[in-house]
Amino acid sequence: MSIRTAARAVIVEDGRLLVTENESDTDRWYLTPGGGQHAGETLHETLRREVREEVGIEVSVGPLLAVQEFIPENHGQPDGQQQTNFLFRCERTGGTVESANDDDPHQIGCTWLRITDLEMEAFFPKGLTPLLKAEEMEKMPVYLGETR
């Protein structure tokens, strides 16, 4: 089995986190924008492309905030793809937030969630939630380990 490397954007404005809204037949969940790295791309190039595809904006990529792994077998998903996510702080530099023309069949939109409300939402990775508090952001980068 191959391991997918992905870059994800942590974009915070006015105490809110930009997320993609995703849905299956049985669930709805939120993720930071981003996705899989293509051969020949740096993580920063991947991140700018994925953010443009998923939420329609341009970003400048800042520091690495966290590294998170997802092993699907540990979460009852034996057919899932193992993934290592690199989460970067990003700033919007242009464009309007809107669900763009991404090929992800689960993405149904994008929205802003209040950081104070993330623990009540189906937001992943869960390990990022407590770190998004202003006083915690300075302690990054953090290896979140294997989480959902």
C-alpha positions as a Markdown table, in Angstrom:
| # | Residue | x | y | z |
|---|---|---|---|---|
| 1 | Met | 0.0 | 0.0 | 0.0 |
| 2 | Ser | 1.2 | 3.5 | -0.8 |
| 3 | Ile | 1.1 | 6.4 | 1.6 |
| 4 | Arg | -0.4 | 9.6 | 0.3 |
| 5 | Thr | 1.4 | 12.9 | 1.2 |
| 6 | Ala | -0.9 | 15.9 | 1.5 |
| 7 | Ala | -0.7 | 19.6 | 2.3 |
| 8 | Arg | -3.5 | 21.4 | 4.2 |
| 9 | Ala | -4.1 | 25.1 | 4.8 |
| 10 | Val | -4.9 | 26.6 | 8.2 |
| 11 | Ile | -6.5 | 29.9 | 7.3 |
| 12 | Val | -7.8 | 31.8 | 10.3 |
| 13 | Glu | -9.6 | 35.2 | 10.0 |
| 14 | Asp | -11.6 | 36.9 | 12.7 |
| 15 | Gly | -11.5 | 33.9 | 15.0 |
| 16 | Arg | -12.8 | 31.6 | 12.3 |
| 17 | Leu | -11.2 | 28.7 | 10.4 |
| 18 | Leu | -11.8 | 28.2 | 6.7 |
| 19 | Val | -13.0 | 24.6 | 6.0 |
| 20 | Thr | -14.4 | 22.5 | 3.3 |
| 21 | Glu | -17.8 | 20.9 | 4.0 |
| 22 | Asn | -18.0 | 17.3 | 3.0 |
| 23 | Glu | -20.8 | 14.7 | 2.9 |
| 24 | Ser | -21.4 | 11.0 | 2.3 |
| 25 | Asp | -24.6 | 9.0 | 2.4 |
| 26 | Thr | -24.3 | 8.8 | 6.2 |
| 27 | Asp | -22.1 | 11.6 | 7.5 |
| 28 | Arg | -21.1 | 15.3 | 7.2 |
| 29 | Trp | -17.7 | 16.6 | 8.2 |
| 30 | Tyr | -15.3 | 19.5 | 7.9 |
| 31 | Leu | -11.6 | 19.6 | 6.8 |
| 32 | Thr | -9.0 | 22.2 | 6.3 |
| 33 | Pro | -8.6 | 22.9 | 2.5 |
| 34 | Gly | -5.9 | 20.9 | 0.9 |
| 35 | Gly | -5.0 | 17.6 | -0.7 |
| 36 | Gly | -2.6 | 15.2 | -2.2 |
| 37 | Gln | 0.8 | 16.0 | -3.5 |
| 38 | His | 1.5 | 15.3 | -7.2 |
| 39 | Ala | 4.8 | 14.0 | -8.3 |
| 40 | Gly | 7.2 | 16.9 | -9.0 |
| 41 | Glu | 5.3 | 19.3 | -6.7 |
| 42 | Thr | 6.6 | 20.8 | -3.5 |
| 43 | Leu | 4.3 | 20.9 | -0.6 |
| 44 | His | 3.8 | 24.6 | -1.0 |
| 45 | Glu | 2.9 | 24.2 | -4.7 |
| 46 | Thr | 0.5 | 21.4 | -3.7 |
| 47 | Leu | -1.1 | 23.6 | -1.1 |
| 48 | Arg | -1.6 | 26.7 | -3.4 |
| 49 | Arg | -3.2 | 24.4 | -6.1 |
| 50 | Glu | -5.4 | 22.6 | -3.7 |
| 51 | Val | -6.7 | 25.7 | -2.0 |
| 52 | Arg | -7.5 | 27.3 | -5.4 |
| 53 | Glu | -9.3 | 24.1 | -6.5 |
| 54 | Glu | -11.3 | 23.6 | -3.3 |
| 55 | Val | -12.1 | 27.1 | -2.0 |
| 56 | Gly | -11.3 | 29.4 | -4.9 |
| 57 | Ile | -8.7 | 31.7 | -3.3 |
| 58 | Glu | -5.0 | 32.4 | -3.6 |
| 59 | Val | -2.8 | 32.0 | -0.5 |
| 60 | Ser | 0.7 | 32.7 | 0.7 |
| 61 | Val | 2.0 | 29.7 | 2.5 |
| 62 | Gly | 3.5 | 30.4 | 6.0 |
| 63 | Pro | 5.2 | 28.2 | 8.5 |
| 64 | Leu | 4.5 | 24.5 | 9.1 |
| 65 | Leu | 2.2 | 24.2 | 12.1 |
| 66 | Ala | 1.7 | 20.4 | 12.5 |
| 67 | Val | 2.2 | 17.0 | 11.0 |
| 68 | Gln | -0.7 | 14.5 | 11.3 |
| 69 | Glu | -1.0 | 10.9 | 10.1 |
| 70 | Phe | -4.1 | 9.0 | 9.3 |
| 71 | Ile | -4.1 | 5.2 | 9.3 |
| 72 | Pro | -7.5 | 4.1 | 8.1 |
| 73 | Glu | -7.4 | 0.6 | 9.7 |
| 74 | Asn | -7.3 | 2.3 | 13.1 |
| 75 | His | -10.6 | 4.0 | 12.4 |
| 76 | Gly | -12.6 | 1.1 | 10.9 |
| 77 | Gln | -11.8 | 1.9 | 7.3 |
| 78 | Pro | -9.8 | -1.0 | 6.0 |
| 79 | Asp | -10.1 | 0.1 | 2.4 |
| 80 | Gly | -9.0 | 3.7 | 3.0 |
| 81 | Gln | -5.8 | 5.4 | 2.0 |
| 82 | Gln | -3.1 | 6.0 | 4.6 |
| 83 | Gln | -2.1 | 9.6 | 4.6 |
| 84 | Thr | 0.5 | 12.0 | 6.1 |
| 85 | Asn | -0.8 | 15.6 | 6.3 |
| 86 | Phe | 1.4 | 18.7 | 6.6 |
| 87 | Leu | -0.6 | 21.6 | 8.0 |
| 88 | Phe | 0.7 | 25.1 | 7.1 |
| 89 | Arg | -0.5 | 28.5 | 8.3 |
| 90 | Cys | -1.7 | 30.4 | 5.3 |
| 91 | Glu | -2.9 | 33.9 | 4.5 |
| 92 | Arg | -5.5 | 34.8 | 1.9 |
| 93 | Thr | -3.9 | 37.0 | -0.8 |
| 94 | Gly | -6.7 | 37.1 | -3.4 |
| 95 | Gly | -10.0 | 35.8 | -4.6 |
| 96 | Thr | -13.4 | 35.2 | -3.0 |
| 97 | Val | -14.1 | 32.2 | -0.9 |
| 98 | Glu | -16.4 | 29.9 | -2.8 |
| 99 | Ser | -16.6 | 26.2 | -3.4 |
| 100 | Ala | -14.6 | 25.8 | -6.5 |
| 101 | Asn | -14.6 | 23.2 | -9.2 |
| 102 | Asp | -12.8 | 20.4 | -7.3 |
| 103 | Asp | -13.1 | 16.8 | -8.3 |
| 104 | Asp | -13.7 | 15.6 | -4.7 |
| 105 | Pro | -17.1 | 13.8 | -4.8 |
| 106 | His | -17.6 | 14.4 | -1.1 |
| 107 | Gln | -17.0 | 18.2 | -1.0 |
| 108 | Ile | -20.3 | 20.0 | -1.1 |
| 109 | Gly | -19.1 | 23.5 | -0.1 |
| 110 | Cys | -16.9 | 25.6 | 2.1 |
| 111 | Thr | -17.5 | 27.7 | 5.1 |
| 112 | Trp | -16.0 | 29.4 | 8.1 |
| 113 | Leu | -16.3 | 27.8 | 11.5 |
| 114 | Arg | -15.6 | 29.6 | 14.8 |
| 115 | Ile | -12.5 | 28.2 | 16.4 |
| 116 | Thr | -14.4 | 28.2 | 19.7 |
| 117 | Asp | -17.0 | 25.9 | 18.1 |
| 118 | Leu | -14.7 | 23.3 | 16.5 |
| 119 | Glu | -14.9 | 20.8 | 19.3 |
| 120 | Met | -18.7 | 20.6 | 18.8 |
| 121 | Glu | -18.3 | 20.0 | 15.0 |
| 122 | Ala | -17.3 | 16.9 | 13.0 |
| 123 | Phe | -13.9 | 18.6 | 12.3 |
| 124 | Phe | -10.8 | 16.7 | 11.4 |
| 125 | Pro | -8.0 | 16.4 | 12.5 |
| 126 | Lys | -9.4 | 16.6 | 16.0 |
| 127 | Gly | -5.8 | 17.0 | 17.4 |
| 128 | Leu | -5.6 | 20.4 | 15.7 |
| 129 | Thr | -8.6 | 21.9 | 17.6 |
| 130 | Pro | -6.9 | 22.7 | 20.9 |
| 131 | Leu | -3.8 | 24.0 | 19.2 |
| 132 | Leu | -5.7 | 26.7 | 17.2 |
| 133 | Lys | -6.2 | 28.8 | 20.3 |
| 134 | Ala | -4.0 | 31.9 | 20.0 |
| 135 | Glu | -1.8 | 31.0 | 22.9 |
| 136 | Glu | -1.1 | 27.5 | 21.5 |
| 137 | Met | -0.3 | 28.6 | 17.9 |
| 138 | Glu | 3.2 | 29.7 | 19.1 |
| 139 | Lys | 4.0 | 26.2 | 20.3 |
| 140 | Met | 3.8 | 24.7 | 16.8 |
| 141 | Pro | 5.0 | 22.9 | 14.8 |
| 142 | Val | 3.6 | 19.8 | 16.5 |
| 143 | Tyr | 3.6 | 16.2 | 15.5 |
| 144 | Leu | 0.0 | 15.2 | 16.0 |
| 145 | Gly | 0.7 | 11.5 | 15.4 |
| 146 | Glu | -1.8 | 9.1 | 14.1 |
| 147 | Thr | -5.3 | 10.6 | 14.5 |
| 148 | Arg | -8.5 | 11.0 | 12.7 |
